[in-house]
Amino acid sequence: DAATREDVLALLRASGERVPATVAQVRRLLCAQGAQRARRLCAFWKVQGRPGAVEAGALVEEALARGDCVALSQLKIDGKRLMALGFPPGREIGTALQALLTAVMEDWVENSEEPLAVAAMEILHRKTDCIDT
């Protein structure tokens, strides 16, 4: 069926990528591929004999068990809160949310409302500093 075909094609496209070796790399994989496809990709790498495939699979399972934030829906802040902080409605909110997700996945910011609000304010101030200069 079409879903299986798309899944196989996505696995083949991703099969040439580097095997993730860090928690942040695994989070990026989960964000890009989703849990099921990330698991399948690690199994595919293992069958290929790719170095680090077993460890990557374990890191995927650990990230999932911890409930690591790998999607916008898992962020502890949303667009409404960003607007309350002063972000104008529109694309800037999506861009800021994506930047916050990246910051959380990289362990630069804790996924809780207050640290995310502080980070969002830094994004907003950087944006307005660029416009003012």
Accessible surface in RSA format (square Angstrom, percent):
REM  Atomic radii and reference values for relative SASA: ProtOr
REM  Chains: A
REM  Algorithm: Lee & Richards
REM  Probe-radius: 1.40
REM  Slices: 20
REM RES _ NUM      All-atoms   Total-Side   Main-Chain    Non-polar    All polar
REM                ABS   REL    ABS   REL    ABS   REL    ABS   REL    ABS   REL
RES ASP A   1   128.61  90.1  74.94  74.6  53.66 126.9  52.77 124.2  75.84  75.6
RES ALA A   2    69.38  63.8  60.63  93.6   8.75  19.9  61.02  85.9   8.35  22.1
RES ALA A   3    74.29  68.3  58.78  90.7  15.51  35.3  67.47  95.0   6.83  18.1
RES THR A   4    80.06  56.9  76.12  77.2   3.95   9.4  54.85  73.7  25.21  38.1
RES ARG A   5   147.10  61.8 140.82  71.8   6.28  14.9  58.45  79.9  88.65  53.7
RES GLU A   6    81.76  46.9  80.43  60.8   1.33   3.2  42.18  81.6  39.57  32.3
RES ASP A   7    19.57  13.7  19.55  19.5   0.02   0.1  10.25  24.1   9.32   9.3
RES VAL A   8    72.44  47.7  72.30  65.5   0.14   0.3  72.44  62.9   0.00   0.0
RES LEU A   9    80.83  45.0  80.36  57.5   0.47   1.2  80.36  56.4   0.47   1.3
RES ALA A  10     6.33   5.8   4.72   7.3   1.61   3.7   5.32   7.5   1.01   2.7
RES LEU A  11    26.09  14.5  26.09  18.7   0.00   0.0  26.09  18.3   0.00   0.0
RES LEU A  12   101.10  56.3  88.41  63.2  12.70  31.9  89.22  62.7  11.88  32.0
RES ARG A  13   154.97  65.1 125.74  64.1  29.22  69.6  81.58 111.5  73.39  44.5
RES ALA A  14     2.33   2.1   1.44   2.2   0.89   2.0   2.31   3.3   0.02   0.0
RES SER A  15    15.70  13.3  14.57  19.4   1.13   2.6   0.20   0.4  15.50  21.7
RES GLY A  16    68.93  85.0   0.00   N/A  68.93  85.0  39.86 109.4  29.07  65.1
RES GLU A  17    83.07  47.7  74.76  56.6   8.30  19.8  38.33  74.1  44.74  36.5
RES ARG A  18   193.95  81.4 178.20  90.8  15.75  37.5  85.44 116.8 108.51  65.8
RES VAL A  19    21.45  14.1   8.40   7.6  13.05  31.4   8.40   7.3  13.05  35.4
RES PRO A  20    10.30   7.5   5.25   4.8   5.05  18.4   8.75   7.2   1.55   9.7
RES ALA A  21    77.66  71.4  51.48  79.4  26.18  59.6  56.62  79.7  21.05  55.8
RES THR A  22    67.29  47.9  62.12  63.0   5.17  12.3  64.61  86.8   2.69   4.1
RES VAL A  23    48.00  31.6  44.99  40.7   3.01   7.2  45.19  39.3   2.81   7.6
RES ALA A  24    20.80  19.1  18.54  28.6   2.26   5.1  18.54  26.1   2.26   6.0
RES GLN A  25    44.42  24.8  41.23  30.1   3.19   7.6  10.58  22.5  33.84  25.7
RES VAL A  26     0.28   0.2   0.28   0.3   0.00   0.0   0.28   0.2   0.00   0.0
RES ARG A  27    23.90  10.0  23.90  12.2   0.00   0.0   2.15   2.9  21.76  13.2
RES ARG A  28   101.08  42.4  97.22  49.6   3.86   9.2  50.34  68.8  50.74  30.8
RES LEU A  29    13.17   7.3   7.40   5.3   5.77  14.5  12.37   8.7   0.79   2.1
RES LEU A  30     5.32   3.0   1.69   1.2   3.64   9.1   1.69   1.2   3.64   9.8
RES CYS A  31    50.00  37.8  25.29  28.2  24.71  58.1   2.64   6.7  47.36  51.1
RES ALA A  32    79.29  72.9  40.95  63.2  38.34  87.2  50.86  71.6  28.42  75.3
RES GLN A  33    33.64  18.8  21.76  15.9  11.89  28.3   2.55   5.4  31.09  23.6
RES GLY A  34    32.93  40.6   0.00   N/A  32.93  40.6  31.35  86.0   1.58   3.5
RES ALA A  35    37.11  34.1  28.17  43.5   8.95  20.3  28.17  39.7   8.95  23.7
RES GLN A  36   112.63  63.0 108.56  79.3   4.07   9.7  38.66  82.3  73.97  56.1
RES ARG A  37    59.24  24.9  57.60  29.4   1.64   3.9   5.73   7.8  53.51  32.4
RES ALA A  38     0.00   0.0   0.00   0.0   0.00   0.0   0.00   0.0   0.00   0.0
RES ARG A  39   111.20  46.7 103.40  52.7   7.80  18.6  40.26  55.0  70.94  43.0
RES ARG A  40    99.55  41.8  93.58  47.7   5.97  14.2  33.67  46.0  65.89  39.9
RES LEU A  41     0.00   0.0   0.00   0.0   0.00   0.0   0.00   0.0   0.00   0.0
RES CYS A  42     7.07   5.4   5.67   6.3   1.41   3.3   6.06  15.3   1.02   1.1
RES ALA A  43    55.17  50.7  49.51  76.4   5.66  12.9  53.65  75.5   1.53   4.0
RES PHE A  44    68.81  34.4  64.86  40.2   3.95  10.3  68.32  41.4   0.49   1.4
RES TRP A  45     0.51   0.2   0.51   0.2   0.00   0.0   0.51   0.3   0.00   0.0
RES LYS A  46   127.78  62.3 115.31  70.8  12.47  29.7  61.39  55.3  66.39  70.7
RES VAL A  47   129.62  85.3  99.21  89.8  30.41  73.3 106.56  92.6  23.06  62.5
RES GLN A  48    90.66  50.7  52.45  38.3  38.21  91.0  28.10  59.8  62.56  47.4
RES GLY A  49    59.12  72.9   0.00   N/A  59.12  72.9  33.97  93.2  25.15  56.3
RES ARG A  50    63.57  26.7  55.32  28.2   8.25  19.6  26.57  36.3  37.01  22.4
RES PRO A  51   120.67  87.9 100.79  91.9  19.88  72.3 112.59  93.0   8.08  50.2
RES GLY A  52    33.02  40.7   0.00   N/A  33.02  40.7  21.49  59.0  11.53  25.8
RES ALA A  53     3.24   3.0   1.23   1.9   2.01   4.6   1.23   1.7   2.01   5.3
RES VAL A  54    93.10  61.3  85.35  77.3   7.75  18.7  89.57  77.8   3.53   9.6
RES GLU A  55   108.43  62.3 105.34  79.7   3.09   7.4  60.51 117.0  47.92  39.1
RES ALA A  56     0.09   0.1   0.00   0.0   0.09   0.2   0.00   0.0   0.09   0.2
RES GLY A  57    18.29  22.6   0.00   N/A  18.29  22.6  17.65  48.4   0.64   1.4
RES ALA A  58    49.32  45.3  39.84  61.5   9.48  21.6  47.08  66.3   2.23   5.9
RES LEU A  59    35.25  19.6  34.25  24.5   0.99   2.5  34.25  24.1   0.99   2.7
RES VAL A  60     0.56   0.4   0.56   0.5   0.00   0.0   0.56   0.5   0.00   0.0
RES GLU A  61    76.87  44.1  73.80  55.8   3.07   7.3  48.02  92.9  28.84  23.6
RES GLU A  62    82.67  47.5  79.42  60.1   3.26   7.8  33.36  64.5  49.31  40.3
RES ALA A  63     0.84   0.8   0.21   0.3   0.63   1.4   0.29   0.4   0.55   1.5
RES LEU A  64    54.55  30.4  35.69  25.5  18.86  47.4  37.65  26.4  16.90  45.5
RES ALA A  65    93.37  85.9  49.32  76.1  44.05 100.2  62.43  87.9  30.94  82.0
RES ARG A  66   127.80  53.7  89.70  45.7  38.09  90.7  72.52  99.1  55.27  33.5
RES GLY A  67    50.08  61.8   0.00   N/A  50.08  61.8  28.83  79.1  21.24  47.6
RES ASP A  68    19.79  13.9   8.63   8.6  11.16  26.4   8.38  19.7  11.41  11.4
RES CYS A  69     9.58   7.2   3.17   3.5   6.40  15.1   3.40   8.6   6.18   6.7
RES VAL A  70    20.47  13.5  18.84  17.1   1.63   3.9  18.84  16.4   1.63   4.4
RES ALA A  71    38.15  35.1  35.40  54.6   2.75   6.3  38.15  53.7   0.00   0.0
RES LEU A  72    81.17  45.2  68.53  49.0  12.65  31.8  68.74  48.3  12.44  33.5
RES SER A  73   107.77  91.1  64.68  86.3  43.09  99.3  59.32 126.3  48.44  67.9
RES GLN A  74    68.45  38.3  59.73  43.7   8.72  20.8  31.80  67.7  36.64  27.8
RES LEU A  75    15.18   8.5   0.36   0.3  14.82  37.3   0.36   0.3  14.82  39.9
RES LYS A  76   125.09  61.0 108.84  66.8  16.24  38.7  61.24  55.1  63.85  68.0
RES ILE A  77    10.25   5.8   0.00   0.0  10.25  24.7   6.24   4.5   4.01  10.9
RES ASP A  78    77.74  54.5  75.86  75.5   1.88   4.5  35.11  82.6  42.63  42.5
RES GLY A  79    15.55  19.2   0.00   N/A  15.55  19.2  10.76  29.5   4.80  10.7
RES LYS A  80   159.53  77.8 151.40  92.9   8.13  19.4  95.90  86.3  63.63  67.8
RES ARG A  81    71.19  29.9  67.22  34.3   3.97   9.5  28.31  38.7  42.88  26.0
RES LEU A  82     0.00   0.0   0.00   0.0   0.00   0.0   0.00   0.0   0.00   0.0
RES MET A  83    81.98  42.5  67.73  44.8  14.26  33.9  57.28  48.7  24.70  32.7
RES ALA A  84    82.63  76.0  38.48  59.4  44.15 100.4  51.32  72.3  31.32  83.0
RES LEU A  85    35.61  19.8  21.77  15.6  13.84  34.8  26.12  18.3   9.49  25.5
RES GLY A  86    47.91  59.1   0.00   N/A  47.91  59.1  28.91  79.3  18.99  42.5
RES PHE A  87     5.41   2.7   0.93   0.6   4.48  11.7   0.97   0.6   4.44  12.7
RES PRO A  88    53.41  38.9  48.02  43.8   5.40  19.6  53.41  44.1   0.00   0.0
RES PRO A  89   106.10  77.3  88.09  80.3  18.00  65.4  88.64  73.2  17.46 108.5
RES GLY A  90    49.75  61.4   0.00   N/A  49.75  61.4  35.27  96.8  14.48  32.4
RES ARG A  91   216.40  90.9 201.22 102.6  15.18  36.1  81.75 111.7 134.65  81.6
RES GLU A  92    64.90  37.3  61.77  46.7   3.13   7.4  17.16  33.2  47.74  39.0
RES ILE A  93    18.72  10.7  18.72  13.9   0.00   0.0  18.72  13.5   0.00   0.0
RES GLY A  94    38.00  46.9   0.00   N/A  38.00  46.9  32.41  88.9   5.59  12.5
RES THR A  95    95.69  68.1  87.26  88.5   8.43  20.1  68.56  92.1  27.13  41.0
RES ALA A  96     1.10   1.0   0.53   0.8   0.57   1.3   0.90   1.3   0.20   0.5
RES LEU A  97    25.84  14.4  25.84  18.5   0.00   0.0  25.84  18.1   0.00   0.0
RES GLN A  98    82.51  46.1  82.51  60.3   0.00   0.0  44.47  94.7  38.04  28.8
RES ALA A  99    43.75  40.2  31.28  48.3  12.46  28.4  38.56  54.3   5.18  13.7
RES LEU A 100     0.98   0.5   0.90   0.6   0.08   0.2   0.98   0.7   0.00   0.0
RES LEU A 101     2.87   1.6   2.87   2.0   0.00   0.0   2.87   2.0   0.00   0.0
RES THR A 102    48.93  34.8  48.93  49.6   0.00   0.0  33.90  45.5  15.03  22.7
RES ALA A 103    12.17  11.2  12.13  18.7   0.04   0.1  12.13  17.1   0.04   0.1
RES VAL A 104    11.33   7.5   8.92   8.1   2.42   5.8   8.92   7.7   2.42   6.6
RES MET A 105     8.71   4.5   8.68   5.7   0.03   0.1   8.71   7.4   0.00   0.0
RES GLU A 106    37.02  21.3  25.04  18.9  11.99  28.5   3.37   6.5  33.65  27.5
RES ASP A 107   105.50  73.9  76.87  76.5  28.63  67.7  27.67  65.1  77.83  77.6
RES TRP A 108   177.46  71.2 143.08  69.3  34.38  80.7 126.05  67.2  51.41  83.4
RES VAL A 109    29.09  19.1  19.81  17.9   9.28  22.4  26.33  22.9   2.76   7.5
RES GLU A 110   119.60  68.7 103.87  78.6  15.73  37.5  47.33  91.5  72.27  59.0
RES ASN A 111    36.13  24.9  21.26  20.5  14.86  35.8  13.02  31.3  23.10  22.3
RES SER A 112    34.83  29.4  33.95  45.3   0.87   2.0  31.85  67.8   2.97   4.2
RES GLU A 113    83.57  48.0  79.67  60.3   3.91   9.3  25.27  48.9  58.31  47.6
RES GLU A 114   115.10  66.1 112.18  84.9   2.92   7.0  58.86 113.9  56.24  45.9
RES PRO A 115    43.61  31.8  35.55  32.4   8.06  29.3  41.38  34.2   2.23  13.8
RES LEU A 116     0.00   0.0   0.00   0.0   0.00   0.0   0.00   0.0   0.00   0.0
RES ALA A 117     4.27   3.9   4.17   6.4   0.10   0.2   4.27   6.0   0.00   0.0
RES VAL A 118    78.10  51.4  75.48  68.3   2.62   6.3  77.76  67.6   0.34   0.9
RES ALA A 119    13.21  12.1  11.26  17.4   1.95   4.4  12.48  17.6   0.73   1.9
RES ALA A 120     0.00   0.0   0.00   0.0   0.00   0.0   0.00   0.0   0.00   0.0
RES MET A 121    55.97  29.0  55.97  37.0   0.00   0.0  55.89  47.5   0.08   0.1
RES GLU A 122    95.89  55.1  92.02  69.6   3.87   9.2  34.10  66.0  61.78  50.4
RES ILE A 123    34.61  19.7  33.41  24.9   1.20   2.9  33.69  24.3   0.92   2.5
RES LEU A 124    17.65   9.8  17.65  12.6   0.00   0.0  17.65  12.4   0.00   0.0
RES HIS A 125    99.50  54.4  99.50  69.2   0.00   0.0  70.49  72.7  29.01  33.8
RES ARG A 126   147.56  62.0 146.38  74.6   1.19   2.8  69.82  95.4  77.74  47.1
RES LYS A 127    59.83  29.2  51.90  31.8   7.93  18.9  44.30  39.9  15.53  16.5
RES THR A 128    48.13  34.2  47.93  48.6   0.20   0.5  41.47  55.7   6.66  10.1
RES ASP A 129    83.30  58.4  81.33  80.9   1.97   4.7  24.07  56.6  59.23  59.1
RES CYS A 130    97.88  74.0  78.44  87.5  19.43  45.7  28.78  72.9  69.10  74.5
RES ILE A 131   119.83  68.2  95.19  70.9  24.65  59.4 101.64  73.2  18.20  49.4
RES ASP A 132   117.78  82.5  80.67  80.3  37.10  87.7  31.32  73.7  86.45  86.2
RES THR A 133   145.07 103.2  85.20  86.4  59.87 142.7 100.46 134.9  44.61  67.4
END  Absolute sums over single chains surface
CHAIN  1 A     7961.3       6385.0       1576.3       4788.4       3172.9
END  Absolute sums over all chains
TOTAL          7961.3       6385.0       1576.3       4788.4       3172.9
